[in-house]
Every structure is written in C-alpha cells, then in structure tokens.
Amino acid sequence: MQVDYEVIIVGGGPVGMMLAAELALARVRVCVLERLMETTPYSRALTLHPRTLEILDMRGLKAKLLDRGKPITTGHFAALDTRLDFSVLDSSSNYTLIIPQHETEKVVEEWAKSLGVEIRREEEVVAVHQDQHGVEVVAVGPNGNAVLTALYVVGADGAASIVRKQAGIPFIGKNSTFTAMQGDVVLKNPPESGVPSYFNEQGLVMIVPLPKGMHRVVLIDPERMAVPKEEPVSLEELRASLLRILGDDLGISDPFWMTRFGNATLQAQRYREGRIFLAGDAAHIHFPAGGQGMNVGLQEAINLGWKLAAQLKGWAPDWLLDSYHTERFPINTALLTNTQVQSLLFGSSEFSPSVIALRNMLSNLLQIPEANYRLATQISAFNVQYEPDREMEPHVLNGRRFTELHLRLENDVCQNAYELFHSGSFLLLHLGSDERLYDVIDWSKYKHVHVVRASLAKGAPDWHDVHTALIRPDGYVAWAISQSESNPMEAIRKGIIHWCGHV
Ligand SMILES: Cc1cc2nc3c(=O)[nH]c(=O)nc-3n(C[C@H](O)[C@H](O)[C@H](O)COP(=O)(O)OP(=O)(O)OC[C@H]3O[C@@H](n4cnc5c(N)ncnc54)[C@H](O)[C@@H]3O)c2cc1C
C-alpha cells in the first residue's frame, strides 16, 4: 500500500516526540501531528528520575538536560518525611533532575527535528480508521482537512486520546474522587531549603523550588477536595488553603500558572489494536504522585520505538511487536497501584490522627536502608525487569536493566558503554577476544547490531562470568552467555536470530 508515512504519531508531547525521534533514529519515515502551535510553557512534570536519565544518556541527551535542571539526590513516596535516597543507586544518574516539562520537551523536540522528523503543528486529529493494510488519519488544520495515511499510528495524544477512542480500546479503572491544587508562584518567605512537605489534620502542602526564583506549591485541602478539576484555581484560594494548613501564606504572589488535578486512575485495556498503538497518558493516567507519569511515558517510547522500526524494516521476529504491551502493561499496572497507595497516604479519604500515625510509622520504616532502597528502585524505575528469554540458557542478567559498564575497548580506549547506544542499535558485547565471533553469522546483514569486543575496565556486579551479552536498543539485557557455556558461538548465533531476526 502506498502511504504518506510509515508511522504517524498523534500528539507531540514528550512521549510523542521521544517516540518520533527513536523511529527516525532507525530511519523510519515518521510524522508527528500536534494540535498546539507550540509547546505549552506550563509544566506539569518537574522530574526526570534515574532510569529516564539513563535512557536519555544512552541517546546523548543527558548533558543538555542537566544544563537546564537541578539534580537532587532524593525522591519521595507520598511526601513522607523520610525521603527516598537515590544516591545509593548503582548509576551515575543516581538523582532526580528537577526540570520543568517544558524544558524536557524542548530538548526532545530539538533532537527529533535534528533527526528529520516531520512535525506538523496546528493539526488536530479528528478521526482514525484502520484496515488490514494501513491507517487513515483525518486532521483539521489552518488549511482545512488533511487525510494522511500510514502503515502504523501511535496515539501519544494524552489522557483524552482520540486515537484510543477511535481504536475502540476501553480505558478501564476509577474516576477521580478528589482534586488537589498547585500553583507556580513567588513566595516571599519560602522554606529555607530542600523540597519540604507538611501533613496535618488540616491538609497537605508540598513545596518545590523552581528556576527563576519561583516555587511550586501543591496542596490537598479537605475543604477544597470536592471542587471539580475544571474549576480554575485562584491566588486567593491558594492563600486561604496555605493559611488553613500551615497558618502562614508564605508571602504567596505572582502566579505564573495555577491548576487543579484529580486522582483518576485508568489504563487502556490493551496498548495495541491492529496497526494502532498507545503510549504515555493515552495509555494510562493516575494521580501524579512521586512524579512518575512522564517518566514512564518516555520509557515506553524507547521500548516501542525499536520494535516498530524492526517491523517496518522487515527484520522483526514475529513475537516482537506484541511484546510492547506484554512488557509495559504490568509495569504500569504496578505504577497505578503505587499511586493509589500514595493517594491514600496523601489523605484522599481522611486527614485524621490515625493517618498521621500511619504516615509516621511508614516514614520510620523508610529509615531502614533496605525498605528505603525498595521504594527508591520503584520510583526511579530501576526495578523494571522484563521476562527473561526462555529460548536461552538462564542468566541472572537476562531481562535486567543494562547498567553503566566501563569498558576497555580493543584499542585500549576506555568508554562508558552507554555511549555505544547513541545510534539506537543493539549492542553485542563480547567480553573477550575470540576471533570466531566474526564468523558466527553474516554480520553485514545485521546493520542494527553493533558488535563490540572489550573487557571490563571496572568490575560490575553479575558481569564477572559473562562471555557475551546482547543488549537491546532500549538498554535491557536480552541475554547473557556465561563463560561456562559449552558452545558459546552457537548460543550467540541462536540468540542473534531470536532477537535480531533471520535476515
Ligand atoms: C499536576 C501534574 C503534575 C505532574 N507532575 C509530573 C512529574 O513531576 N513527573 C512526571 O513524570 N509526570 C508528571 N505528570 C504527568 C505528566 O505531565 C504526563 O504523564 C505527561 O505529560 C504525559 O506525556 P504525553 O506525551 O503522554 O501526553 P501529553 O503531555 O498530554 O501530550 C499529548 C499531546 O497531544 C496533543 N494532542 C491531544 N489530542 C490531539 C489531537 N486530537 N490531535 C493532535 N494533537 C493532540 C496535545 O496537544 C499534547 O501536546 C504530572 C501531571 C500533572 C497533571
């Protein structure tokens, strides 16, 4: 079928732009349809968590983001007094970057443009129809209606996703039961430092310092929790709630942006319907607790990008494309559970002495390093692990996050292994110098696999016995073969065909 694009992405928010760039990196002809003329200056997300920073590092974007944000070594769970310590995570990205979503979007969009993504702004998608050959998208723009065709369409068009609705994918879960408020404001008398939170029988306040001397104030006020999400927030309302909860309005003034949001918790029943996929808020929404929504969306984009590209370039194994849903759905189910738990601890049902006692008890438990670590790996997404490959011999690394190895290459140069992922290829990492590696398969047909022979310049847990490992383009270990493997070359050949296709 003759189509205008290989992939159309509906929605040019952070997730749509990231996915577009990932596809363009694999030389897929991709277009983003975005209804807004430009990125909104109002930033919902303020956080880039450790795993997201790692994947952005793998694409060479981390330094640009660091220039625009401020790292802090902690995160939070339900704004409990004991914060989550990210500094103990095994990564150089062992912190959260406080950065307005607007800035993240700009960096990702610039990257997408530099890779040749066509971004069509002021085009609002109003209809999506698919048949077995392709997908037709109708968009309304300043020049009237455009009918565009593609082999695949991805809905990255946010919570109210038209793509999800047109594809007939149910959005299942619970509607909002309360609302919270936030304002990006000037505080004449801000708290001394850090990202403090206050919880008492009158409500909850969280304060986050923003660039340019501003602060974000987030409030859950029992007296305002029943106000519908659509009702605008006023400065007077924020001031009154601060006085009620803290007994001090902190000298609040000059709001840049004020909004109200709820705790609706919904997930698409499936992330794929034929030639249509969903990613980001189009696939799941939840109470924005712990700053996770955009982070998981970006991680989804990097999971889907190479799989869709593989399908279009003709080398995808038949199971690969469906693994997007299989891998990401359970992760987001767990995310929805953790945000619902946080909602409860945030006082969604009561601000009572017993909730305060529960919060204090959990906060004390978080002082136990193992407990703190467990939740830190959840919020940072370091706990994400995909189903190990059952076709290969078991290895502890299979399915796990690829950590930042320090390699000594054959030319004796030391390199951070993340730098080997800038092109978005697989990495076949042979920790040795066996010449037979080059004859194991016809590598000229596997341009999407970067073959590297190296040794570990620095020890790394669980890597001491590795002979060869295949790392996916999204930074997870497809498989690792141990040095005790009786026929490693045959295992490598089999593993390459299983993951990188029979080309
Ligand atoms: C108050 C609040 C605070 C938050 N804080 C954080 C945080 O700290 N950390 C975090 O990780 N997440 C946070 N989130 C969540 C985060 O903002 C979202 O998860 C993220 O924006 C999702 O990105 P997306 O690209 O999927 O969707 P969106 O950002 O919603 O982007 C969708 C895009 O699609 C476009 N679009 C929609 N419909 C159409 C159409 N029909 N045609 C063309 N274009 C269309 C929209 O204009 C928009 O640009 C927060 C959310 C809220 C509400």
The ligand as an ORCA input file, in Angstrom:
! r2SCAN-3c Opt
* xyz 0 1
  C      -0.252     18.331     38.083
  C       0.587     17.316     37.389
  C       1.913     17.160     37.755
  C       2.702     16.200     37.122
  N       3.993     16.040     37.518
  C       4.744     15.072     36.951
  C       6.103     14.893     37.338
  O       6.641     15.611     38.171
  N       6.808     13.897     36.738
  C       6.268     13.108     35.779
  O       6.961     12.218     35.274
  N       4.997     13.278     35.369
  C       4.224     14.238     35.924
  N       2.952     14.428     35.499
  C       2.435     13.616     34.374
  C       2.949     14.134     33.024
  O       2.680     15.500     32.870
  C       2.301     13.340     31.904
  O       2.417     11.974     32.206
  C       2.961     13.628     30.557
  O       2.684     14.934     30.128
  C       2.441     12.646     29.509
  O       3.028     12.938     28.282
  P       2.279     12.536     26.923
  O       3.172     12.980     25.830
  O       1.839     11.133     27.002
  O       0.932     13.380     26.942
  P       0.719     14.947     26.934
  O       1.816     15.642     27.629
  O      -0.667     15.168     27.423
  O       0.824     15.342     25.411
  C      -0.198     14.998     24.500
  C      -0.075     15.912     23.296
  O      -1.035     15.510     22.342
  C      -1.654     16.655     21.790
  N      -2.979     16.233     21.313
  C      -4.019     15.785     22.049
  N      -5.049     15.456     21.260
  C      -4.656     15.692     19.993
  C      -5.284     15.543     18.728
  N      -6.537     15.082     18.614
  N      -4.592     15.886     17.616
  C      -3.311     16.356     17.715
  N      -2.678     16.523     18.886
  C      -3.336     16.187     20.011
  C      -1.700     17.640     22.944
  O      -1.814     18.968     22.490
  C      -0.366     17.369     23.626
  O       0.654     18.173     23.120
  C       2.144     15.383     36.113
  C       0.809     15.549     35.739
  C       0.034     16.505     36.372
  C      -1.403     16.653     35.959
*
